[in-house]
Amino acid sequence: MSGRSPIPRLRWLARALRTPRRPQSLTVLVLLTACATLLLWHSKGMDNYDENLALNLGTDILGVVVTVFVIGPLISRAQEGRVREHHRLDYEWFAAQVHGTTSNVKVLDTFSNLFGPQFSERFFRAVRAATAHGARVQILLLDPDSLAVILRGRELGERSADIRRDILRNLRTLDRFAQRLDDNARQFLEVRLCSTSPGVTLYRWDERCLVSFLTVGRLSGEGVQLEVAVRSPLGTFVEQRFDELWQQGKPMERFTRMPVTLVDTGNGRREFTCQFVSVDDSLYISGPDLVTYLARHHLDQLSAFSDALTAPGAHELIVVDDESDLHAQLIQHFTEKYDASTTAFVQLRPSVLVTE
């Protein structure tokens, strides 16, 4: 045994005991317990019963201690260096692994069929179970408005617009799922967007993960997946890459919704949470409550403020002409992003200070 403190191993044992077991395992456990109880009762009449029982139980307990604290860690360390190959990414199999997770679930990809119509509900059921066990779920996808999307589209021989639409579909699915979660479960789920191509993909559950690479001409899920331990050299490298991109990424909520505060000249304030799109470096917001509010006020008496805006300070509000080409372009962008329709857009333009 090493000289390190046994506390981490005790925590590992406690976590293992908390890990949900399959019904078949519980059935076998009950049957074995019943058999052991029956045998102990049957041998009750033998001579020196108490001494023999104590001797056998002591020997068995010593064997359990040696197995858990000596043999178990040696086998685990030997398995850490083992690499298992999967011919492709089996999303159903991964969802099954997530179902029993008690510590971490991580997904890193450009976009993923895991959040598509065929597999999303199975995965979301697994996420509910994992968050109920206290597992943290982190999902990191590529920002659909980043230059990395264009580069990845060229690598796949597809238009970048197609890759962007796939990411947007993933985000809509994840956003709807997050809205359905209760407050306790939602605190364990976080989705972020990175603007730099990761170069690798990661699908992690507890201390195991599937690793692949973004190849030319083929989706990462269609290629070989390497199943490794998180603490292996490859697992450590990909984990570090994930953490770097995670720190630089922005929350999904900043991409789907924007908090805006409108202030009028009478010092009245009203806060809104708006959907928005960006065209030619200009930002346009939309929302039924916002339109109703603007209809009752003069635009030249209102200013918009938001911490999510690139330019600090007050912004002017300019209603987009619904017969202009820009309006048609905004509707197209809005439909692609939210899979919904709207008719009114308001541009947020930074106020220009006039000086001599």
N, C-alpha and C positions, 0 to 999 in steps of 0.2 A: 504493500500500500504506500502511496505517496505521503509526504508530510503535509499536504494541503489540508485545510479545514474540511471536516465532513459536512458542513452546513449546506454547500451547494448540492451535495448528493442527497441530503435529507429533503431539500426542496424539490429535487428531481423525483424522488420517491413519492412525495406528497402530491406533486402534479400528476404523476402516473396513476396514483390511486384515484384522483379526481377525474381522470379522463373517462368519458362515457364508454361503456362496453356494449358490444352488440348483444342482442337477445340470445343468440346461440351460446356465447361465452357465459352469460349469466345462468343459463340453463345447466350447462356443464358444472359451473361452480356450485349451484344448489345441489345437484346430484352427488358430487364429490363430498360436500359437507354432510349430506344425509348418510352416505356410506360410512364416512369416518365416525359419525355419531353412533351409528348402529354397531360398528365394530367395537368402539369403546364400551358401549353398554353390554355387548355380548361377553366381553372379557372381564366384566366387573367381578366375577367370582374367583378369579385366579389368585394364587398366593402372591403376596407382596405387590398388590395392584398399584398402590400409590407410588411406591418406589420405582416400579417399572414405567409407570406413566410419566413420572417426572424425568426419568432418564431419557426416554424416547422423545419427549417434548423438548428437552434441553438440547439434544442432538439435532433435532429438526430445526430449531430456532437458530442454532449456530450455523447450520447449512444455509439457511435463508440469508443470514447476515453476510456470509462469505460470498454467496451468489450475487446479492444486491450491491455490495460495496467493493467487491474485488473482481469477480468474474464478469459482472454486468458492465462496469466501466471499461474493462479490457476489450470486450466484444464491441462496445459502442465506438471506441477509438479505432478499432480495426475497420469498422464499417464506414467511418468518416472518409477514409481515402478511397472507398469503392465508388466507381462510376457505373451507373446502369443506363443503358441506352434505350430510348423509346423512339420508334420509327416516326412518330408524329405526336402532336399535342392532343391527348385525349381529354377533352373538356369535361366530360361526364366523370371520368376517373379523378380528375383534379378536384371537382366539386365534392366528390365523396371524401377526399382527404381533408378538405376544408371543414367538412361537417363536424369532425371530431377535434378540431384545432382548439388549443387553449391559450396560446401566446401570441403568435403573429401570423398574419396573412398578408402577402405582398404580391402585387401584379404590376409589372413594368412591360409596356408594349406600345407600339404605334397606335393601334386599335386592336380589339380582340373579339373573336367570335364567341368568347365566353359571355359577352353581354348582348349577343344576338338573340333572336326569337327562339332558336332551337335549344339553347342551353341556359339562358339567363334565369329563368324561374328556378331551375334546379340549383344553380349557384347561389341565388338569393336566399333560398331556404337554408343552404349550408351557412351562409353569412349570418343569418338570424341565430342559428345554433351556435356558431363560433362566438358571436358577440355576447350571447347569453352566458358563455363560459368565461367572458372577460377578455377575449382575444381582440387585438387591435388589427383593423383591416385598412390597408393603405393601397390605393390604386393610382398609378401614375401613367398617364397617356400623353401623347404628343399634342401640343397646342395646335388646333386646326388652322390658326391664322399665322403660324410661324413659317419661316423659310425652310425649315427642316421637312415640312410636308411636301414642298415642291421637290426637294432632293430625293425623298423616299419614293415619290411618284415616278421619278425618272429611273430609279433603281428597279422598280417593279414593272417598268414599261407601260405604266398607266398615267392617265392625266392626274395632276395633283388635286383637281376638283373631286375626283372619285374618292381619293384617300380622305379628303376633307369631309365629304359626306358620310363616310364610314365612321370617322371619329365623332361627328356630330350625332349620329344615330346612337353610338355608345353613350355619349354624354346625356342625351335625352332619357335613355333607359335608366342610367344611374341616378339621374336627378329625380325621376319619378319614384324610384325605389327608396331613395333617401327621404323623400317627403312622406312616405308611408311608414317609416320607422318611428317608434316612440323615442322620447328624449333620451332615455337610458341607452338604447341601442345605437342611436345616431351619434352619440359622443365617441363611439369606437370605430366609426366609419369615416374615412376622409378620402376625397378624390382630388388630385392635383393635376396640373398640366405643365409640361416642360417644353421649352422652345428649342432645345438641343437634341439632336438625334442620339439616343442612348447607345446604339451599336449592338446592344444585346437585349434579350428579353429575360424576364424573371417571373416565375410562378412559384411562390413559397408558401408552405404550410408548416408551422412549428419550426423544427430544426432540419427540414428537408426542403429541397427546391428543384425545379426544372429550369435549366438554363439553355438558351439557344442564341443564335446570332442572326442579325438582320442581313440576309444574303441578297444577291442581285437576282432579279427575275423570279423570286418565289417568296411567298409569305412565310414568316418565321414559324408559324404553327404547322406548316406542311413539311418542315424539315426535321432532322433528328433532334431530340430533346435529351439533354444530359441530366440525369437525376443524381444529385450530389448532396452531401451534407453541407449545411450553411457554414460550418467551421472548417471545411476543406479549403485548400488554396483557391480553387475556382469559385466556390461559394463565397468566400471572403471578398474576392475581387469584385464580383457582381454586386454584392451587398454594398460595398463602398461606392460603386457607381450609382446604385439606387439612391443612397443617402445624399450624394452630391447633387443629383438632379432634383431630389425631393426638397432640399433646402432652397434651391433656386426656383422651384415651381410655384405656380399661383393656384389658389383654391378654385375648384370648379365654380363656386358661387360667384366669384368675381368675373367669370366668363359668361354666366347665364343671367345674372341680375346686377343692377347698379343702384345703390342708394343715392337719391338726389334730394336736396333740400332747396325749396323755392322760397325766396325772401322778397316781399314787396316793399315799396317805399314807405309804407306805414308800419314797418317793422314786424309785419305778420310773417309767420313761418309755417311751412307745411312740408312734411317729409313723405317721400314716395320711394317705392322699390320698383324700378322700371326694367323692362326688357330693352335690349339695345342692339344695334348693329353698327359696324364701322365701314365706311366707304371712302376711299381716297384720303385716308388719315383724318376724316371728319367723323364725329360721333353723332348718332341719331337715336333718340329714345322714343319709346311708345308705351302706352298703357291707358286703359279706359278711365281710370281715376284721374290721371294726369290731364287727359283731354277735357274732361268735365270741369276740372279746376281752371284750366286756361280759358275756357269759354266764359267764365265769370270774371276774368281779370284782364287788364290791359297788359300786353306783352312788354311794352316799353317801361312798365313799372315793376317788372319782375327780374330777378337775377337767380341763377342756378349755381349751387355749390355742391361739390362731391369730392371726397377723398380719393375716389377711384379715377378721377380725371388726371390726365398727364400734366396739363397746365394748371397751376394753382390759381386760387382766387375766383372771382365772379365770372360767370358765363352768360352770354345773351341767349335768349330763346327765339328761334326762327322756325315758323311752321313751314313745312315743305309743301309746295304746290302739288295737289293731287293729280294734276294733268301733265306734269313735267316728266321727262325721261328719267330724272333722278328718282322720282317717286316709284316708277316701275322697277327700277334697279333695287331700290330699298325693299320693296315687297318680295322680290326674288331672294335677296339675302336673308330676310326675316323668315321666309318660309323654309329655306334650307336649314337655318339655325334652330328654329323652334317647332317646325312642322305644324305651324299655326298661321292664321291670317290676321292682318290688321290693316287699317286704312289711313291712320294718321301718324305722321312722324314729326318730331321736333328736333331741330339741330341745336347742339350746344356749342356755341362759338365763343372763344375767349374774348373777354371785353378788352378793347383797345384804349389805352390811356393816351389822350391827345396832349402833347406838350409843345411848348414853343421851341 
